[in-house]
Amino acid sequence: MARVIYLLRNGDLYRIGHTDDIEKVKKKLKPDEIIKTVETTEPFSVEARLIAKYKTCRIPETVYFRLNTQQVNECINQMNTNINQPVSLKEEVGIGFKGALILGLTSTLVSILFKANLAHATSIGFGLSSIPMWVLFLTGSFGGYDAEDVPAFSTWSNRFKGLLFASSFVSIAYTLESVNRLIK
């Protein structure tokens, strides 16, 4: 469902948010100026990435930021650019899996170069390939989202998938290592 990401100004403070009804936001917050609005199908991802980028400018315990002119222009440019659209929370699993694949293959090949037998090298590869999935399980994403900036439970499916993949990779590594010990 498409929603609107907005950047608004109240005095010298700025707010980054999303809504399905910008008119309600105008009535509720009564901003001095709505600087930019963009319709997107990934409102949580876009908003969370922008909030994470400017977190050092965030007024503590609020949803407002003290941004300078350059930061406001950067935020507008990021909202304008489809090329730099952040990946969705759902795509984080794919990123983790690609990282796991690269890490697993690389460590397997390095182990073979150091004269490990194939079962042992593959075991090491699967063991190390579980690392990105454990990170996904612990953090819920690789995108720098802060937990308070995304909706509650929005990362739980990622965490569950990360746990499932990580435990599967560790189980395969353990099985291969057990087979390697039996062979010796």
Contacts in CASP RR format, 6 or more apart in sequence:
PFRMAT RR
TARGET T0000
AUTHOR 0000-0000-0000
METHOD contacts of the structure
MODEL  1
MARVIYLLRNGDLYRIGHTDDIEKVKKKLKPDEIIKTVETTEPFSVEARL
IAKYKTCRIPETVYFRLNTQQVNECINQMNTNINQPVSLKEEVGIGFKGA
LILGLTSTLVSILFKANLAHATSIGFGLSSIPMWVLFLTGSFGGYDAEDV
PAFSTWSNRFKGLLFASSFVSIAYTLESVNRLIK
1 20 0 8 1.000
1 41 0 8 1.000
2 39 0 8 1.000
2 40 0 8 1.000
2 41 0 8 1.000
3 18 0 8 1.000
3 19 0 8 1.000
3 20 0 8 1.000
3 39 0 8 1.000
3 40 0 8 1.000
3 41 0 8 1.000
3 43 0 8 1.000
4 18 0 8 1.000
4 19 0 8 1.000
4 20 0 8 1.000
4 22 0 8 1.000
4 37 0 8 1.000
4 38 0 8 1.000
4 39 0 8 1.000
4 40 0 8 1.000
4 43 0 8 1.000
5 16 0 8 1.000
5 17 0 8 1.000
5 18 0 8 1.000
5 37 0 8 1.000
5 38 0 8 1.000
5 39 0 8 1.000
5 40 0 8 1.000
5 43 0 8 1.000
5 46 0 8 1.000
5 47 0 8 1.000
5 50 0 8 1.000
5 79 0 8 1.000
6 15 0 8 1.000
6 16 0 8 1.000
6 17 0 8 1.000
6 18 0 8 1.000
6 19 0 8 1.000
6 22 0 8 1.000
6 25 0 8 1.000
6 34 0 8 1.000
6 36 0 8 1.000
6 37 0 8 1.000
6 38 0 8 1.000
7 14 0 8 1.000
7 15 0 8 1.000
7 16 0 8 1.000
7 17 0 8 1.000
7 34 0 8 1.000
7 35 0 8 1.000
7 36 0 8 1.000
7 37 0 8 1.000
7 72 0 8 1.000
7 75 0 8 1.000
7 76 0 8 1.000
7 79 0 8 1.000
8 14 0 8 1.000
8 15 0 8 1.000
8 25 0 8 1.000
8 29 0 8 1.000
8 31 0 8 1.000
8 33 0 8 1.000
8 34 0 8 1.000
8 35 0 8 1.000
9 15 0 8 1.000
9 31 0 8 1.000
9 32 0 8 1.000
9 33 0 8 1.000
9 35 0 8 1.000
10 29 0 8 1.000
10 30 0 8 1.000
10 31 0 8 1.000
10 32 0 8 1.000
10 64 0 8 1.000
11 32 0 8 1.000
12 66 0 8 1.000
13 59 0 8 1.000
13 64 0 8 1.000
13 65 0 8 1.000
13 66 0 8 1.000
14 35 0 8 1.000
14 64 0 8 1.000
14 65 0 8 1.000
14 66 0 8 1.000
14 67 0 8 1.000
14 72 0 8 1.000
14 75 0 8 1.000
15 29 0 8 1.000
15 31 0 8 1.000
15 63 0 8 1.000
15 64 0 8 1.000
15 65 0 8 1.000
16 47 0 8 1.000
16 50 0 8 1.000
16 51 0 8 1.000
16 54 0 8 1.000
16 63 0 8 1.000
16 65 0 8 1.000
16 75 0 8 1.000
17 47 0 8 1.000
17 63 0 8 1.000
18 40 0 8 1.000
18 43 0 8 1.000
18 44 0 8 1.000
18 46 0 8 1.000
18 47 0 8 1.000
19 25 0 8 1.000
22 34 0 8 1.000
22 37 0 8 1.000
25 31 0 8 1.000
26 34 0 8 1.000
35 72 0 8 1.000
35 76 0 8 1.000
36 75 0 8 1.000
36 76 0 8 1.000
36 79 0 8 1.000
36 80 0 8 1.000
38 46 0 8 1.000
38 79 0 8 1.000
38 80 0 8 1.000
40 46 0 8 1.000
40 85 0 8 1.000
42 85 0 8 1.000
42 86 0 8 1.000
42 88 0 8 1.000
44 89 0 8 1.000
44 150 0 8 1.000
44 151 0 8 1.000
44 154 0 8 1.000
45 85 0 8 1.000
45 86 0 8 1.000
45 87 0 8 1.000
45 88 0 8 1.000
45 89 0 8 1.000
45 145 0 8 1.000
46 79 0 8 1.000
46 85 0 8 1.000
46 86 0 8 1.000
47 149 0 8 1.000
48 86 0 8 1.000
48 144 0 8 1.000
48 145 0 8 1.000
48 146 0 8 1.000
48 149 0 8 1.000
48 150 0 8 1.000
49 86 0 8 1.000
49 143 0 8 1.000
49 144 0 8 1.000
49 145 0 8 1.000
50 75 0 8 1.000
50 78 0 8 1.000
50 79 0 8 1.000
51 58 0 8 1.000
51 146 0 8 1.000
51 149 0 8 1.000
52 143 0 8 1.000
52 144 0 8 1.000
52 145 0 8 1.000
52 146 0 8 1.000
52 149 0 8 1.000
53 75 0 8 1.000
53 78 0 8 1.000
54 65 0 8 1.000
54 67 0 8 1.000
54 71 0 8 1.000
54 75 0 8 1.000
55 146 0 8 1.000
57 65 0 8 1.000
57 66 0 8 1.000
57 67 0 8 1.000
57 71 0 8 1.000
58 64 0 8 1.000
58 65 0 8 1.000
59 65 0 8 1.000
59 66 0 8 1.000
67 75 0 8 1.000
78 84 0 8 1.000
86 143 0 8 1.000
87 95 0 8 1.000
87 143 0 8 1.000
89 140 0 8 1.000
89 141 0 8 1.000
89 145 0 8 1.000
89 150 0 8 1.000
89 154 0 8 1.000
89 155 0 8 1.000
89 158 0 8 1.000
90 157 0 8 1.000
90 158 0 8 1.000
92 136 0 8 1.000
92 140 0 8 1.000
92 141 0 8 1.000
92 142 0 8 1.000
92 143 0 8 1.000
92 158 0 8 1.000
93 136 0 8 1.000
93 158 0 8 1.000
93 161 0 8 1.000
93 162 0 8 1.000
95 142 0 8 1.000
96 132 0 8 1.000
96 133 0 8 1.000
96 135 0 8 1.000
96 136 0 8 1.000
96 142 0 8 1.000
97 132 0 8 1.000
97 133 0 8 1.000
97 165 0 8 1.000
99 129 0 8 1.000
99 132 0 8 1.000
100 129 0 8 1.000
100 130 0 8 1.000
100 131 0 8 1.000
100 132 0 8 1.000
100 133 0 8 1.000
100 165 0 8 1.000
100 169 0 8 1.000
101 129 0 8 1.000
103 125 0 8 1.000
103 128 0 8 1.000
103 129 0 8 1.000
103 131 0 8 1.000
103 132 0 8 1.000
104 125 0 8 1.000
104 126 0 8 1.000
104 127 0 8 1.000
104 128 0 8 1.000
104 129 0 8 1.000
105 125 0 8 1.000
107 124 0 8 1.000
107 125 0 8 1.000
107 127 0 8 1.000
107 128 0 8 1.000
107 129 0 8 1.000
108 121 0 8 1.000
108 122 0 8 1.000
108 124 0 8 1.000
108 125 0 8 1.000
109 121 0 8 1.000
111 120 0 8 1.000
111 121 0 8 1.000
111 124 0 8 1.000
111 125 0 8 1.000
112 118 0 8 1.000
112 121 0 8 1.000
116 124 0 8 1.000
117 180 0 8 1.000
117 183 0 8 1.000
119 176 0 8 1.000
119 177 0 8 1.000
119 179 0 8 1.000
119 180 0 8 1.000
119 183 0 8 1.000
120 176 0 8 1.000
120 177 0 8 1.000
120 180 0 8 1.000
122 176 0 8 1.000
123 172 0 8 1.000
123 173 0 8 1.000
123 174 0 8 1.000
123 176 0 8 1.000
123 177 0 8 1.000
123 180 0 8 1.000
124 173 0 8 1.000
125 173 0 8 1.000
126 169 0 8 1.000
126 170 0 8 1.000
126 172 0 8 1.000
126 173 0 8 1.000
126 176 0 8 1.000
127 169 0 8 1.000
127 170 0 8 1.000
127 173 0 8 1.000
129 169 0 8 1.000
130 165 0 8 1.000
130 166 0 8 1.000
130 167 0 8 1.000
130 169 0 8 1.000
130 170 0 8 1.000
130 173 0 8 1.000
132 142 0 8 1.000
133 162 0 8 1.000
133 163 0 8 1.000
133 165 0 8 1.000
133 166 0 8 1.000
133 169 0 8 1.000
134 162 0 8 1.000
134 166 0 8 1.000
135 142 0 8 1.000
136 142 0 8 1.000
136 158 0 8 1.000
136 159 0 8 1.000
136 161 0 8 1.000
136 162 0 8 1.000
136 165 0 8 1.000
136 166 0 8 1.000
137 159 0 8 1.000
137 162 0 8 1.000
137 163 0 8 1.000
137 166 0 8 1.000
138 159 0 8 1.000
139 155 0 8 1.000
140 155 0 8 1.000
140 158 0 8 1.000
140 159 0 8 1.000
141 155 0 8 1.000
141 158 0 8 1.000
145 155 0 8 1.000
147 155 0 8 1.000
END
